[in-house]
Amino acid sequence: MTLEREQGGVTFVRPEDVLADIAVTPPYLARSYASYRALRDSPVRTAVFLDMSDAYCSARARETGTGLAATSVVVDCRRPTLRAVADEPQQFLSKNVLGRIAAERLALELADGYLCADPEVDEWLRATGWKLPPRLEQPPESGDRRPEVTLPPAATVSVVVSYHERTEYLPFCLDGLARQTYPRLEVVVADGGSTSDAARAQLAEIDRRSWPWPLRVVRSAAGGPALSRNAGWSAARGELVTFVDDDDVPFDDMVETLWRGREVARADVAVGGARLFRGEGPPAPSRDDVVRIPLCDPHELGLVSNQYGGPVALWPRALLDRLEGFTPSAVEDWLLLARAAQHGVRLTAPPDPVHWYRQTSSGRHSADPVKMRDSGVAQLAGVFAERLPDDLRLLPLLAAGAYAELERRARPKRSRMQGLRSLVRRVARR
């Protein structure tokens, strides 16, 4: 990426200069993540983003205190996607378009300031109801260093590991937890009805073994991750709780990053991004890895795609109790985060991943993600319907069902294009 500096301390981040060096999902955040990583390693005082969504990751880093402490993030609002869509209504908006709208809104709301040369666009922005930062006449040459935040004493964090039969993966997960840099932890391995001799022997062995943190095994009936996670956090002793699945591997600073991000942003929940990898053994960086970045509050997009985040999120135990924990579902993480957002819970996310997410052919979401999504549509629609009057309660279900049908019709063409792109990438790597 080429960072072009003009007017003293001002650096303009242009879309054509940004080259992503790692695959990102959702794809509309690839440039945003690449921009953030380039700025993180450069002494930039003010960064002006000429594409609104490109500012998202940098603004999140500022919000969570995980980067760019001395770099002001300024958004140039010359071409808001939502305004273009409103001016030229379309029959079908893809998830990428909806995602760009959400990323632009969040980047603008989190930015240190914005530029808008067109009075009509500025008036339109003010009418959206978005929480706008100060409007600037020109970008400042000196960055606005974020003040140091006095962090409270470290609270005890309970890490709940949802487990069921997968004896081959659990050791990698627990080793990652043993290396955590956060000073006050407990680990709760929540077994969801494992019956094999191998699983029982493994659980007995880890229960006897000495760990850097207190570790307990709790058991619940078989019934999926929702039940085991609920059993885990209900038995947890920490003020804060986070979750990780038995086949995933935490980065060494996972808990510390989430705790710090939550405190600095003064958020209720800190959601962790992931680095997706394939393999049966311990994770190692690969050119085929994909970084998954949460949006936390995607508004309408949250009805048809989980851009809130996954299970690795740091929750106050009292909030989990108020929301009644996870609902048994194929999309239990999505449901809980959507319900939290609909109840006004403030979510944030450090831009860098905090754990390795293992992709296997036997994984629930890897096998058929569309089927998994569709099976939870009615439950998700119910969450969104809670904010509507009684005579409109079916509207989210109708919208989600119609969107799924339109996607199915468009899928054959899209699948062919994805296959072609995959072939091109494989050839290019040879």
GUDRENPA-218255 format. One record per residue (C-alpha): x, y, z. Coordinates in pm, whole numbers, plus 32768, in hexadecimal, padded with zeros to 4 digits. Last residue first. Layout:
// residues N
XYZ...
***
This chain:
// residues 430
80D977777CAB801D78797D7A7F7F79217C4C7EE777D77BD97E3C77A27D287DB779087D2E7D2C78E87BCB7C7E77A27C257BDE78417D597B6779697C897AC7787B7B8A7A1977B77C9D799878F97D36791179667BE3785F78197BB377CE782D7D12774D798E7CCF7694791B7B9675F977F47C4E75AC78C87D8574CE79D97CF2738A79157D1673ED789D7E70743C7A007ED872E37A787E6B724779617F3C731879BB806E72B47B27804971427ACB8037715E79F9817272177B09822F711C7C1581C76FEA7B3F821470767ADF836770D17C4883B46F6D7CBA83576EB47BB984296EA77C9E855C6E0E7DBF84996CAF7DBD85336D417D8F86906E167EC8867F6F897E91863970B77E83872270867D15878070707CBC860E71EB7CCE85EA721D7BB286E270FF7AE9864C71977B0884F272D57A6D857C7210794486037157791284BA7296792C83EC735A782D84BA733D770783CA739077ED82A774E378468338754A76DD837574D8767D821675A5779A818576D77737825576D975D181CD77FD74FB824578DB760E82D377D6768D83C8779B7545847A790474D484667946737F83CA7A0B740882A17AE674C983927B2B763C83BA7BE7769484F97BBC77F585797D00788186067CD1799187097CF37B05874F7CD17B9885F37D397D0485C07C327E1885A77BDC7E26871C7A627DFF8732794F7ECA87DD77ED7E88884E77027F6D891075C87EB9898674927F72890D73A07E4E892C73A57E0E87B375217DF687C5750F7CF088DA74087C27882074DE7C2C86E8760D7BBB87B3754A7A9C884F74A97A2E870975EC7A328640769E795E8742757C7861874B7565783485D2750676C485B1742976FE86DD740876C6885373EC782988E2752578AC898E751B79728ACF73E579F18B7E741A7B588B03741D7BD58C6D74FD7AB68CDC75F07AF58BC075F27C628C2876427C088D9377697B328D1E77FE7C5F8C7278597BE78B1579A27BC78A5879697B3C88FA79F17A04885278A4796887EE78997A0D8698786D7B6A860877597C6285B6777A7C32843D76937B07844675D47B2B830274617B5082AA73CB7C0883D475147CA4843E75267D5D82F2740B7E3D836B74E07ED48485764C7E60846976A77E9A85D777DA7DCC863778897DF484E3795E7CC285207A9F7C79845B7AF97B1D83DB7C607AF383677C9579DF82657DB978ED82557E22785C81047F7A790081087FBF7847824B800A78A283B480247774849D7F0E76CD855F7F4B759186307EDE744E858A7DB473E384BA7DC674EB83AE7D0E761083157D217777838B7C3B789B83D87CD079C084977BC37A44857E7B2D7B8985FC7AD27BB98769799E7C6F87EA79BA7D59891578747D8189D877E67E9B8AAD78C37FA88A15798F80B28AC47A7480B289937BA980A18A727B0F7F9B8B577A8A7EB88A457BCA7ECC897B7CA07E828AAF7BD57D4E8B0B7BC77CCE89A57D3D7CFD89717D967C5F8AC27CB37B348A7F7D487AEA892A7EB37B3C89807F4479DF89447E6B79AF88107D5178BD885E7D35777087A37BEF76E887167B7F757B87177AF17581887A7A1E76B6883B7A6D780088E9799578CF89D079C57A068AA479497A5E8BFE79767B8B8CE179327BA28E5779D37A4C8E7D794979298F4578C2785A8E2577BC774D8E6576AA78048DA577AD785C8C9D77FD76EF8C5C769B76618C6A762E776C8B74775377188A9476FC75A58A9E759075E68A4875DA76D6892B76EF75FB88A0760A74DB8841750B73FF88EC75B772F689BC756F731F8B2C765973F28BFD77A973BF8CA3789A74A48D557A14747C8D527AE475698E237C2C76218DF17CD0771A8EDE7DE677C88E1E7F51776D8DD97EDE76018DC07F2974C28E847E8673848DFC7D7472C48EAA7C4E73638DEE7D1673518CAA7D3671D78CD77BCA719D8D317B5972608C007C3F71978B1F7BCB70498BAF7A6070A98B7C7AA371158A187B5D6FD489C17A576EF68A64794A6F96898A7814702F8A2C783B71A88A057703725B8A83775373C88A44789673F18B0578D575508B867A49757F8BCA7A5476A68CBA7B9A77688CC47BE3786D8DD07CAA79A28D907D537AC78E3C7EA17B3F8DAB7E5B7B638C357F897AED8B6D7EE779A58B097FD778838ACC7F0777798B827DDD77E28AAE7E9A7790896F7EFF763F89FF7D9176038A507D28763A88E77E3E7560885A7DE8744989517C75745788EF7CA87403877F7CD87288876C7BE1723B88837AB872C587C579A67217888E78DE734F88E6797774848980791675F389AD7A3B76A08A5679C677AE8B497ACF78AF8B9F7A8279578CEC7B1C7AB08D177B757B2F8E727B877CA98E6E7CCC7D608E2E7CE47EA08EF77C477FC68E417CEE80628D117D4981D08D127D1E82378BA97E3682F98B017DAD84148A317D8983D488BB7E88849887F87DDE858587037EC0858C85D47F6A86C685577F29873E83F57DB38761842F7CD8870483047C13882882747ABF88C382BB7A7C87B983BC792B872D842B793C86A9858E78D4853B85B9777B84CC8543769383E7860575B7836D84E7745283F184E0745083ED836373E7855B8345753F85E0839F75D88510828974DF859A818A753686FE81EC76A686AD81BD765D860E806B75A187457FFD76B5882B807F77BB87747FA8791E879F802978F686A681447A178659822B79F5858983677A81857F84C67B1F84A185CE7A78836D8539799E827485F9784D82E7856B78DE8307840E797E81AF8415783C8118849C776381B1838C78588158827978777FF182F776FC7FC8830276CF804F81A177EF7F7A8123774E7E4981C375FF7E89811B76B57EA17FCE777C7D64801576457CB1808C75A97CF27F3874927DEE7F0A736F7D757E3372657E397D7873377F727D6872DF80D87DC873B081E47D1973C083187DF97396824D7F3874A6815A7EC9759482787E7C754783157FCE758A81CB807F76D881A77FCD775A82F48050782F839C7F4078E384DD7FA978EF8495811A7A6484B8815A7AA9840B82A57BB3848483997C72839D84857D6B845485647EAA839285A07F59839F86F47EAD827087957EB381B4864A7E8C805F86F07DDC7F7F87ED7D3B809788B77BDF800F886E7B53814787C57C92819887077CAF803486847B3F803E86257B7A817D855E7C9A80D984A47BC57FA884577AA3807783CC7B5F818183057B5080C281BA79D380D181CD79D4824681827AAC824280497B888379803C7C14832E81947CD8844F822A7DE883DB831A7E7784DD84087FBC84B684CD80588394840F819482FB84A5816C81B283E48147804684587FE0806484CE7F8C812A83957FE3800382B47F1F7F11838E7DF17FF883967DF28022821E7E047EA981E67CDF7E7482D47C0A7F7B82267C6A7EFB80D07BEF7D9D81287AB47E1C81D979CC7DEE80A97A3D7C83809D798B7C1C81DF7A6C7B6582137BD67BBA81D17CE87B1B80FF7E447B9A81507F287C9480A17E167D8B80417E937E957F507E297FFB7F977EA1810D7EAB7D6B810B7DCC7C8B813A7EFC7D41827A7F637DB982B380C77E26841F80D77F35847181D67F3785C2828980678625835880F0872E82707FF5877E815E80178638809F808884D980F0803B83BA80048033826680AB807B815C7FA8800080008000
***
